[in-house]
Amino acid sequence: MSKETTTVKILGASYKIACPPEESEEVKKAAIFLDNKLNEVKESSGLDEKRAAIITALNISNEYLKNLSDVSKDESVNQGLDNLTLEVKKQLKSLSFKAQ
């Protein structure tokens, strides 16, 4: 797997990030997202960059974990619906045999 260097700018500083060529655009998008979030926290709180980075990382981590939890709930609901669908199909099948 080859790597290339992608340059991103976060809080005015440039960073060279090594990543596979096919991930370059995603890395750039992630850097823009992070830069925007960092600037939001800095501007709304007046915190220095280090504290703003910690709060931003905590906020992003919290959002990520909530989304994981939501996906897990969705999978559980989908499994329940699949089980219910199978049960309904069984009942319909048994009813159609009784009707004959």
C-alpha positions as CSV (number, residue, x, y, z in Angstrom):
1,M,0.0,0.0,0.0
2,S,1.6,3.2,-1.1
3,K,1.4,6.4,0.9
4,E,1.4,10.0,-0.1
5,T,1.7,13.2,1.8
6,T,-1.4,15.3,2.2
7,T,-1.1,18.8,3.6
8,V,-3.9,20.1,5.8
9,K,-4.3,23.4,7.7
10,I,-5.7,23.4,11.3
11,L,-5.9,26.6,13.3
12,G,-3.6,28.3,10.8
13,A,-0.8,25.7,11.1
14,S,0.1,23.3,8.2
15,Y,0.5,19.6,8.9
16,K,1.8,16.9,6.5
17,I,-0.2,13.7,6.9
18,A,0.9,10.4,5.4
19,C,-2.0,8.4,4.0
20,P,-2.9,6.2,1.1
21,P,-3.8,8.2,-2.0
22,E,-7.4,7.0,-2.0
23,E,-7.8,8.5,1.5
24,S,-6.4,11.9,0.8
25,E,-9.7,13.7,0.2
26,E,-11.2,12.2,3.4
27,V,-8.2,13.4,5.4
28,K,-8.7,16.9,4.0
29,K,-12.4,16.8,4.8
30,A,-11.6,15.6,8.3
31,A,-9.1,18.4,8.8
32,I,-11.7,21.0,7.7
33,F,-14.3,19.5,10.0
34,L,-11.8,19.6,12.9
35,D,-10.6,23.1,12.1
36,N,-14.2,24.3,12.1
37,K,-15.1,22.6,15.4
38,L,-11.9,23.9,17.0
39,N,-12.7,27.5,15.9
40,E,-16.3,27.2,17.1
41,V,-15.1,26.1,20.6
42,K,-12.4,28.7,20.7
43,E,-14.7,31.6,19.7
44,S,-17.6,30.6,21.9
45,S,-15.5,29.9,25.0
46,G,-12.5,32.1,24.8
47,L,-10.3,29.1,25.7
48,D,-6.7,28.8,24.6
49,E,-5.9,26.4,21.8
50,K,-4.8,23.5,24.1
51,R,-8.0,23.6,26.1
52,A,-10.1,24.2,23.1
53,A,-8.5,21.1,21.5
54,I,-9.3,19.0,24.5
55,I,-12.9,20.1,24.7
56,T,-13.3,19.7,20.9
57,A,-11.9,16.1,21.1
58,L,-14.2,15.3,24.0
59,N,-17.2,16.7,22.0
60,I,-16.3,14.7,18.9
61,S,-15.7,11.6,20.9
62,N,-19.1,12.0,22.6
63,E,-20.9,12.4,19.3
64,Y,-19.1,9.3,17.9
65,L,-20.0,7.2,20.8
66,K,-23.7,8.3,20.7
67,N,-23.7,7.4,17.0
68,L,-22.3,4.0,17.7
69,S,-24.9,3.4,20.4
70,D,-27.6,4.5,17.9
71,V,-26.3,2.1,15.3
72,S,-26.3,-0.7,17.9
73,K,-29.9,0.1,18.8
74,D,-30.9,0.1,15.1
75,E,-29.3,-3.3,14.6
76,S,-31.2,-4.6,17.6
77,V,-34.5,-3.2,16.3
78,N,-33.8,-4.6,12.9
79,Q,-33.1,-8.1,14.4
80,G,-36.4,-7.8,16.3
81,L,-38.3,-6.9,13.2
82,D,-36.7,-9.8,11.3
83,N,-37.7,-12.2,14.0
84,L,-41.2,-10.8,14.0
85,T,-41.4,-11.0,10.2
86,L,-40.4,-14.7,10.4
87,E,-43.0,-15.4,13.0
88,V,-45.8,-13.7,11.0
89,K,-44.8,-15.7,7.9
90,K,-44.9,-18.9,9.9
91,Q,-48.4,-18.1,11.3
92,L,-49.6,-17.1,7.8
93,K,-48.3,-20.4,6.4
94,S,-50.0,-22.4,9.1
95,L,-53.3,-20.5,8.5
96,S,-53.2,-21.2,4.8
97,F,-52.7,-24.9,5.4
98,K,-55.7,-24.9,7.8
99,A,-57.9,-23.1,5.3
100,Q,-57.5,-25.8,2.7
